[in-house]
Amino acid sequence: MIHFDRFVLANGLRVLVHQDVSTPMAVVNVLYDVGARDEDPAKTGFAHFFEHLMFGGSINIPVYDDPLQLAGGENNAYTTNDLTNYYCQLPAENIETAFWLESDRMLSLAFSKKSLEVQRKVVSEEFKEHYINKPYGDVWHKMRELVYTTHPYKWMTIGKELKHIENATLEDVKAFFYKHYNPANAILVVAGNVELQQVKNLAEKWFGPIPSGEKYNRNLPQEPVQTAPRFLEVKANVPLDALFKCWHIYPRTDDRYYTADLISDILSGGASSRLYQNLVKEKQLFSSIDCSHMGSTDAGIMVIEGKLVKGVNIKDADAAVMEELKKLQQEGIAASELEKVKNKTESAMAFEDMTVMNRAASIAMYELLGDADLMNKELEKYKAVTTEKIAEQCKVIFNENNCSTMYYLSSN
């Protein structure tokens, strides 16, 4: 059970406080309710671009890292299709430095042509290195476009096309900042060796004077139900043929999400899982295979991806995957197999919450989903999954009309 207190400043900033006196450290985590799904389809990659720009200095602080390092702190950030999260950890006695830094860049990011050009270059290089020049680098660009016809999950966090960032103007960047980076659209979590009243005072002092900004109201186009299988074949200069199969699943707050999550573990949670045992070890069709899901806020996707053993026909490999899924649909699973993946999930959740930094990020994420206390109820939701629910959802999810398949073939 993770305990926390919650209050809201007059400007709309939600503040959550989690005290842990067993550590000398404190974490200040600022989550902005903006991700790649909130971008203009003609100007993608902006949420991720901002993750870089936010370290480019604010009006009163030219270099973000310097004062933080002097205070013994470290920081980082990440962007997803759903959110952008900034966090720093430092000795608790120096916590005010983090408040000063985070509030200053929320209030007054330094928009200079120089900072824009520097970060544009960094992001462009990242795009080329990871998504253009790397083997299999374009897989998820292609796969998302195949799976999503309507919802903005159809582009990746890095952006749909490199030119969207290459062509971004200072005006574009400012407009995105003022729309999303404000107290009304943010959640502040302070965790570690802190006290509630101390955090209240610091939050009022540093964030209280920032104008609220407008609360961004999300109104995204919803993905229609897929009614026929989709297929794409790609040839590329890669060492091994690869198979990718995707099925639409549920939003993060839907109770069926937990069933889908456990199904992915049954199929590929480690060396004793079904796909590994049957398709890697026994039949030796794949050199590696994995089943996962995106864990996204809106309705996401379940994915099976595998690299084939050289010389194996991809249609045979595909048929073998489908055979495993059919077996699950027809025979279901034993209570002992379900219990095993539930236990594994429970220990993974406990392990994840060991660090104060992870706990701060979890509190922020669940608050964004609608209620920070959800994280204390999740284990019960996993425990409530039955073998009947697994069997039922295997039939629903792995329906052939809900499937998108890509053969990514080696041209060598």
N, C-alpha and C positions, 0 to 999 in steps of 0.2 A: 504494500500500500504506500503510495507516494502522497504525502500531505503537502498542501499548498494553501496560501491565502490569495484572494483576488480583490482588486479594486480598480476603478476606472477614473481617470483624470477628466476634468471638465472638457478638455479638447477631444475626448473620445479614445485616448490611448488606454488599452487594456493592459493592466500590470498584474503579473502573477509572481508570488514569492514562495520559494521552497527553501526552508532552512535545513542545513546539515552541518552541525557543529563538529562533526568528526574530521572535517577537512580544514586546512588553513586557507583554502582558496575560495574564490567567488567567480561565478560565471554571469556575464551579462549577455543575453541573447535577444536580438531584435528580429522578429519575423515580419516580413511584409507580405500582405495578401495579394501577391502578384506573381504569376509564372508565365511560361511561354504560351499558355492557352489564352492569355488576356491580350495578346498582341494583334495588331492589324495584320491580316494575311499578306499585305504588300510590304510590311515592315517587320519582319520576324527577327528573332535573335536579340531583341532589346532587353528582355529581363536578364539574360545572361550577360549581355554587354554592360548592364548597370552593375552587376556584381563586380566587374573590373573597375568601372568608373568610380564606384564608391570608395575605392582605396586610393583614388587619385588626388585626394586632399579636399578639404572644405575651406570655406572662406577664412576661418580663423586658424586653421591647422593645415599648413601646406603639405606635410607628410604624415599620414595617419599612423604609420608603424612606429615612428621615432618615440613619441611620448609613451606609447604603450610598452615598448621594450624597456624604456627607462624605469617603468613601474613594475617590471618583472613579468609582463604579460605576453600572451600570444593570441593570435586571432586567425579566423578564416571565415569562409562563406560558401554557400552552395545554392544553386538554382535548380528547380525542377519545372516540369510543366505546370505545377500547381502553386508553387510558393518560392520565395527567396529568403534565405536565412543567414543572418550575420551573427557571429558569436565571438566573444573574447573571454579568456580566462586569465586571472591575475591574483596575486595575494589579496586576501579580503581587506587588509588595511588600506590598500590602494584603489579600492573599488570606485572612488569618485572620478578617477582618471577615465574609466570606461564610460561612465555617465556623460562626462564632458565630451569625449570623442564621438559617441554614438548620437548624442543629441545635436551636436554641431553639424554632422553630415546629414541628419534628417532636416534640420533647419535650413542649411545653406551650402549645398554642394557647390564646389567651385567649377563652374562651366567655362573652361577655357578651350580655345582651339587646340592648344598644345596637348592638354590632357586627352581631348577627344582623339587626336591623331595617334598619340602614344598607345592608348588602349585599343583603338581600331586596328592598329598593326598587330598587337598581341592577339586579339581575337581572330583576326584573319589568318595568322600563322597557326593558331590552334585548329581552326577549321580545316586548313590544308593538311596539317600534320595528322590529325586524327580521323578525318572524314573523307579526304580526297586521295591522299597518297598512301594510306595504310591499307593493307589487305583486309577485305571485308568491311572497310570503313563506312561504306555507303549503305550497308544492309538495312539499318533502321530508318534511314531516309526513305528507302524504297518500300520497306515493310509497312511503315506508318501510313504511307500514301495508299497502299493496297487495302489496309484494314479499315481506315477511317475515310469516309467519303465527305463528311460534313463537320464533325466536331474538330476544334482546333488542335486536338492531340495528333492531327495528321502531320504536324511538323515537329522536329526535334528542338530541344532547348537551345542548341547552338544556332538554330535558325534554318529556314527552308533553303535559302540560297545565300552564298557568300556576298553577293552584290547588295543585299539588304543592309548589311553593316557597312560595306564599302561606300554606299551612297547616303548613309545616315548624316543628316545635317545637325548643327547645334540646336536649331529650332525643334527638330524631331525629338532630340534627346531631352531638351527642357520640358517639352509637352508631356513626355512619358513620365518624367520625374514628378511633375506637379500633379499629375493624375493619380499616381500610385504611392508615392513616398511621403506619406503624411501621417499624423497621429491617428486619424480616423481609420486608417487602413493598416495599422501596425499592432503588434502584440509584443510587449516587453516582458521577458522572464528573467528574474534575478534569483540565482540559486547558490547554495554554499553557506559559508560561515557569515550569514547576514541576519539582521533582525528586521521584522516587519516595519516598525516605526522608522528605522533608519532608511529603509528603501522608500517609504512614503515620502520622507523629507527630501531625499535625493531626486526622486521622480518629479516631485512638484518643482523643485529648484531648477532642474535641468531640462525637463520635457514639458512642464506645465505652461511656460510662456510661448511654446511653438503653436502657431495658428493651426486649427483643427484640419483644414483642407476638407474637400468633399469626400464623403464615403463613396467608394467605387461600388456600384451595383452591377454585379455580373449577370449578363443575360446572353449565354452562349448558345449557339445552335446545337441541338441535341442529335446524337447519332441515331439514324433509323435502324430498326432491326434488320440484320443481314438475312436475305432470303435465298441466296444462292452461293455455292462455293466460288472462291476467287483464286486465281492462279497466276503466277509470274515466273518466268524463267530468265535468269541472268547469266551471262558468261563473263568471267573476269580473270585477271592474272592472279590467281590465288593457288596455294599449294594443294588444297583438298576440296572436293565437292562438299557443300553444306546444305542441310535441309532446315527450313524454318516453317513452323506451322503456328497459326494464331487463332484464338477463339475469343469472342467478346464475353466478358464477365461483368461483375457488379460494381457499383460505386462503393467507396470505402466505408460508408456508414450503413450499408445494407447488411443485414444479418447473414445473408447467403455468401457474403464476401469471405467469412471465416471458413465456411465449408470449402469454397474454392481454394483458399490458401492451403488447407490441409490436403486437398487433392494433389496440389503441386508437390507437396512434400512426400506423399505416398509414391508418386511417380519418380521423383528424383532427389529425395533428401539423403544423399550419401551413397556409400558403396553397397548397402543392402537394399537399396530401392529397386523398384521394378524395372525401370528403363535401363539402369546400369547393369543389373544382374542378367537380364534377358538379352539386351541388344549389344552391350559392350562385351560382357564376359562370356556369355554362352554362344550367341550367334556371331559375334565379332563382326558386326555390320558397321558399328560406329567406333571411332577412336575416343570420342567424348560425346555425351548427350546430357541435356539439362532441361528441366521444366521449371518455369518461374512465372511470376506475374508482375505487372507494373506497380501495383499498390497505389494506383492513382485515386484522387479524390472523386472524380467523375468515373462513369463506367469504364473499366480498363480492359486489359487483355491478358489471357493466359497464353504462354509461349512454350513450345517445345523446339529446341534448336540443337542440332548435332552436326559434328564433322564426321564424314564417312571415312571408313578404311579405304585406302587406295584400291581401285579395281572393283569396288562394290557398285552395283547399278542403283542409282538413286530411287528408281521406282520400287525396287525390292525393299530398300531401306524405309521408304515412305509406307509401303504396305505393312511392314513389320511393326512400325509405330502404331498404325491404325488397328492392328491386331491386338496390341497391348491395351488400347483404349476400349476396344470391343469387349475384351475379357473383363475389364473393370465394369463396363455397362451391364454385362450379362450375369457376371458372378458376384459383383460387389466385393466387399472386403471383410475380413474377419475382425471381430472386436479387438483382438490382440494387436493387429496391425494398426488399427486406428489409435489404440492406446499408446502405442510406441511413438507415433508422430505427434500425438498430443503432449507426451512427456518431453519430447525433443523441443517442441514449441515453447513449453513452459520454461525449460532451462535456458533457451535462447533469450526469452524475454527477461529473465532474471539477470542473465549475464549482461544484456544490453543496458540495463538500468544501473549497473554498478558504478559508472562514472557520473559525477555531478554534471558534466557537460552534456552527456546523453540524456540525463533526466530533464535538464533545462529545455533541450530541443524537443523532447517528447511532450512536455507540458505545453509548449508553444504550438506544436502541430495539432494536438487534440483540442486545444482551445480554438484553433482555426476551423477544425471540423465541427465545432459547435458546442463542445463542453470538455474542458480539460479533465474532468473526472472520468471520461470514457476510458482513459488508460488504465484506471483501476478496475474497470469492469470487463476488459477485453478477455482476460483469462477465462472468466465465466462463459463468455460467448464461444470460446474454443471448446470448453468442456461440454457445452450444450449440443455440439455437433454429434450426430448419431451415424451408425453405419447405413441406416435408411436414407438419411439426408445425403450422404456421400453417393449412394447408388442413384438417387433421384437426380442430383446435380450432374453426375457424369453423363446421364442421358440428355439433359438439357444443354450443357456446355458443349459436349463433343458431338453435337448434331452436325452432319456434314454441311448443311446450309449456313452454319455459323462459322465455317472454317476458311481461312485464307492461307495459301501455301506458296512458298517461294523455293524454287530449286536454284541454288547459287552454285554454278558449275565452274570448275577450273578449265581455263582455255589452254592450259599447258599440255 
